[in-house]
Amino acid sequence: MTCDLYRELISAQMDGEVTETEARHVHAHLQQCDACCRFAALLLEQQAALAAAPIPKQPKRLQERIRVRIGVGAGSIRPAMTAGSILGRHGIPLRIVHARPTSRVTSLLGRP
Amino acid sequence: MLSGMTNELDLIRRCGLGEAAALDALYVQHGERVWRLCVRMTGNQTEAEDLSQEVWLAVFQKIGGFRCESAFSTWLYRVTVNAYLQRRRQAPPEDVISPDEMATDQRSSSEEHLAANERAARLRAAVAALPETLRSALLLRVNEELSYAAIAEVLGCTSAAAKMRIARARAMLAGAVAEEDR
């Protein structure tokens, strides 16, 4: 299997979408491929940064406009659900060891 | 859980009959979810507001045709992504605005935060530069935490294609960030 295919599996493993066999293959590959280890570390860092990106609250004027279009008028606006209340977040550590990342990365990805 | 689903199905049924209070309740339940995806897809608050309105208008027009064959949230994501793609076909994207400009939270201007903001801005620019199909798949996974099967349903592709799109998006981001670091 090429590194490109392993990287597709590394991505899928971050999302919990690999089989046990695939996870074992990824783990074994990361033991011997520094480039894929660095790639996995970068992906984990990116994932954390993307998940943590702030989102402004839905403006009240927008809620008013939409509710007017629904036909319930410009009455009092009920509080909307927060992002955190709808979907839980999986915390991913931001600290990545770059020097010899194999053990760190494989532990972050979860051993098979 | 079951009663929550029953309530939602009842709401959807009443929405299909044009009951304004039911539409309003559905909007209250899911408004923030749609808003988040609109902001992340457009990267621009003004455009996200327009898109969010278009999405809800489409929801209200199409909900009578919702057959409960998928989760309502999946259907809602599909309507959102389709409205966004429709918009992109008609007009180029507006400028991406940094979350510091958009978000209401005030952060400290310490060096650490400035560096983090700079990294975040670079990453956001790289995300904005991704092809639409890859970006949609990535955002639905990373920010909305949808499974590959659900993403496939939203985007109208196979799970294998969703998996490949996400991996490709991540690889492109990694390449873009590594390029900037050189």
Contacts between the chains, C-beta under 8 A, distances in Angstrom:
chain1	res1	chain2	res2	distance
A	7	B	167	6.5
A	7	B	171	6.1
A	8	B	163	7.0
A	8	B	164	6.5
A	8	B	167	4.1
A	11	B	163	7.6
A	11	B	166	5.9
A	11	B	167	3.8
A	11	B	170	5.1
A	11	B	171	7.7
A	12	B	148	7.7
A	12	B	163	5.5
A	12	B	166	7.8
A	12	B	167	6.8
A	15	B	141	6.0
A	15	B	148	7.0
A	15	B	166	7.1
A	17	B	147	7.3
A	17	B	148	5.2
A	17	B	163	6.5
A	39	B	171	7.9
A	39	B	174	6.1
A	42	B	174	4.8
A	42	B	177	6.8
A	42	B	178	7.2
A	43	B	170	5.4
A	43	B	174	6.3
A	46	B	123	6.4
A	46	B	170	6.8
A	46	B	173	5.6
A	46	B	174	6.8
A	46	B	177	7.0
A	47	B	142	6.1
A	49	B	119	6.7
A	49	B	120	5.9
A	49	B	123	5.4
A	50	B	123	6.8
A	50	B	127	7.1
A	50	B	138	7.8
A	50	B	142	4.8
A	50	B	143	6.9
A	51	B	142	5.8
A	51	B	143	6.6
A	53	B	40	7.7
A	53	B	99	5.6
A	53	B	120	6.4
A	53	B	124	6.9
A	53	B	143	7.9
A	54	B	99	4.6
A	54	B	100	7.8
A	54	B	102	7.6
A	54	B	103	3.7
A	54	B	105	6.0
A	55	B	35	7.9
A	55	B	36	5.3
A	55	B	39	5.3
A	55	B	40	7.1
A	55	B	99	7.4
A	55	B	102	7.8
A	55	B	103	6.8
A	56	B	39	6.8
A	56	B	45	6.1
A	56	B	99	7.7
A	56	B	102	4.6
A	56	B	103	5.0
A	56	B	104	5.8
A	57	B	104	6.4
A	58	B	31	6.1
A	58	B	32	5.8
A	58	B	35	4.2
A	58	B	52	7.5
A	59	B	45	7.8
A	59	B	49	6.6
A	62	B	35	7.6
A	62	B	49	4.9
A	62	B	52	6.1
A	62	B	53	7.2
A	63	B	31	6.8
A	65	B	53	6.2
A	66	B	27	6.2
A	66	B	31	7.2
A	66	B	52	7.1
A	66	B	53	6.0
A	66	B	56	5.0
A	67	B	24	6.2
A	67	B	27	6.9
A	69	B	53	7.1
A	69	B	56	7.0
A	69	B	57	6.5
A	69	B	60	7.5
A	70	B	20	5.7
A	70	B	23	4.6
A	70	B	24	5.3
A	70	B	27	6.3
A	70	B	56	7.6
A	70	B	60	6.7
A	71	B	20	4.0
A	71	B	23	7.4
A	72	B	20	5.2
A	72	B	21	6.7
A	72	B	23	7.7
A	72	B	24	4.5
A	78	B	28	5.2
A	80	B	28	6.5
A	80	B	31	5.1
A	80	B	32	4.4
A	80	B	35	7.9
A	81	B	28	7.9
A	81	B	29	6.8
A	81	B	31	7.9
A	81	B	32	5.0
A	81	B	33	7.6
A	82	B	32	6.7
A	83	B	32	6.5
A	83	B	36	5.8
A	86	B	32	6.9
A	86	B	33	5.8
A	87	B	144	6.7
A	87	B	145	5.3
A	88	B	145	7.9
A	89	B	145	7.9
A	90	B	145	7.7
